[in-house]
Amino acid sequence: MRNRGKQSGDDTCFAPKWHPVLTEAVNDYCYLLTREYAENSALQVVGNRYRLNQRQRSAIRRIGSGEKAIRKRQQSHCSPASVKDSVVEVDGFNMLILLENALSGAYIFKARDGTYRDISSVHGSYKRVTKTEDAIVLIGKALEKLHVKAVKWYLDQPVSNSGRLKTRMMEIARQHQFNWEVELHMNPDKKLAQSECIVISSDGWILDRVNGWFNLGACVIEKQINEANVLVV
């Protein structure tokens, strides 16, 4: 099995010499979003201004948010105490791929809204990697420490191999006695956005719509993954 996320040019385009440039680019991108520019337009302006490549532009998109969105997400964010004895719903691929990246040494990015994000995508097909099971267990144990009542995972049904992943996740849940359900859903983003439960995700579209969410990615990365290759700009 391979690792998740890191590409051969990443050490160059995210090298320390780029950090001041990326910081300025994120500042400009956030300013344009705050002024209600469309994301694609804002990213094109900023990317061209600073001559960023595609990977750098992807990072800028993940890191930046407008002030209104950041305030909304801060207001709906739930504390660890409020997660206790609650049912939580997990954006499955979002969280799993983030932690696979963190455990694999790929670059992950601390966003201006406090979440952590990666620049991987499954492109319609998910393949397990070396750190998949470690990531699943890490999430399970973190939720256990938070004393959640129950956990419901949602995986994208159209993504190939999601059924196999569900089967393996349920096997791991039985081994560790995690109180989980795993559901394949045609549109989990929409389902989570409408949830009455506390949602676990770092997807900005979802966070802008939920009643309450918990930043589990930050909790796990900051406390459990010392080797995480985090870029903060």
MOZI-V587121 format. One record per residue. N is the residue number from 1. PSI is psi in degrees with one decimal (* if undefined). Layout:
[[N/PSI] [N/PSI]]
This chain:
[[1/152.1] [2/176.2] [3/173.3] [4/129.6] [5/-41.9] [6/133.5] [7/162.2] [8/-30.5] [9/0.3] [10/-37.1] [11/-26.1] [12/-50.0] [13/-10.7] [14/21.9] [15/157.4] [16/-32.9] [17/-21.7] [18/-15.7] [19/-45.0] [20/-37.1] [21/-45.0] [22/-35.8] [23/-45.8] [24/-39.5] [25/-43.0] [26/-42.5] [27/-45.6] [28/-42.5] [29/-44.4] [30/-39.7] [31/-45.2] [32/-39.5] [33/-39.5] [34/-33.1] [35/8.8] [36/28.3] [37/148.8] [38/147.3] [39/-48.3] [40/-41.7] [41/-44.9] [42/-42.3] [43/-37.3] [44/-43.9] [45/-49.1] [46/-44.2] [47/-41.9] [48/-40.1] [49/-42.5] [50/5.7] [51/52.0] [52/145.6] [53/-179.1] [54/-39.0] [55/-41.0] [56/-39.9] [57/-39.1] [58/-39.9] [59/-43.5] [60/-44.0] [61/-41.1] [62/-34.3] [63/-41.2] [64/151.3] [65/157.5] [66/160.4] [67/-39.0] [68/-44.3] [69/-41.7] [70/-44.6] [71/-44.0] [72/-44.0] [73/-36.5] [74/-39.2] [75/-33.2] [76/-2.5] [77/137.7] [78/144.0] [79/161.7] [80/-37.1] [81/-36.1] [82/-17.5] [83/-27.1] [84/132.2] [85/19.5] [86/157.4] [87/127.9] [88/149.5] [89/132.0] [90/130.7] [91/92.4] [92/-61.1] [93/-35.5] [94/-50.2] [95/-40.7] [96/-45.3] [97/-36.9] [98/-48.8] [99/-30.4] [100/-44.4] [101/-47.5] [102/-41.7] [103/-23.6] [104/-4.7] [105/9.4] [106/159.4] [107/130.4] [108/159.6] [109/129.3] [110/118.2] [111/163.9] [112/-15.5] [113/4.3] [114/-9.8] [115/168.7] [116/140.5] [117/157.4] [118/176.0] [119/30.3] [120/162.9] [121/157.0] [122/-14.5] [123/41.0] [124/-6.3] [125/124.5] [126/132.1] [127/129.3] [128/146.8] [129/179.3] [130/-38.2] [131/8.9] [132/-52.1] [133/-35.3] [134/-41.6] [135/-42.3] [136/-45.6] [137/-40.2] [138/-45.6] [139/-45.5] [140/-44.1] [141/-35.1] [142/-41.5] [143/-34.1] [144/-43.3] [145/-28.7] [146/-7.5] [147/42.8] [148/154.3] [149/-45.4] [150/159.1] [151/131.4] [152/117.1] [153/143.2] [154/128.0] [155/146.6] [156/112.3] [157/-37.0] [158/-16.1] [159/123.8] [160/147.0] [161/4.0] [162/-33.6] [163/-41.7] [164/-39.8] [165/-43.4] [166/-46.2] [167/-44.9] [168/-38.4] [169/-39.1] [170/-34.0] [171/-44.5] [172/-39.8] [173/-41.6] [174/-40.9] [175/-38.9] [176/1.6] [177/40.8] [178/137.4] [179/83.3] [180/150.5] [181/146.7] [182/122.8] [183/134.2] [184/132.8] [185/142.8] [186/-33.1] [187/75.0] [188/-29.3] [189/-47.8] [190/-41.2] [191/-46.2] [192/-38.0] [193/-26.9] [194/4.5] [195/146.5] [196/-7.9] [197/172.4] [198/128.8] [199/141.0] [200/111.8] [201/161.4] [202/11.6] [203/116.9] [204/-37.3] [205/-41.4] [206/-46.0] [207/-30.2] [208/-11.5] [209/-17.8] [210/158.5] [211/-35.4] [212/141.9] [213/158.4] [214/137.4] [215/69.0] [216/-34.7] [217/-46.3] [218/-41.6] [219/-47.8] [220/-46.2] [221/-43.4] [222/-28.1] [223/-22.7] [224/-20.7] [225/84.0] [226/-27.5] [227/2.1] [228/135.4] [229/80.0] [230/131.6] [231/123.1] [232/118.9] [233/*]]
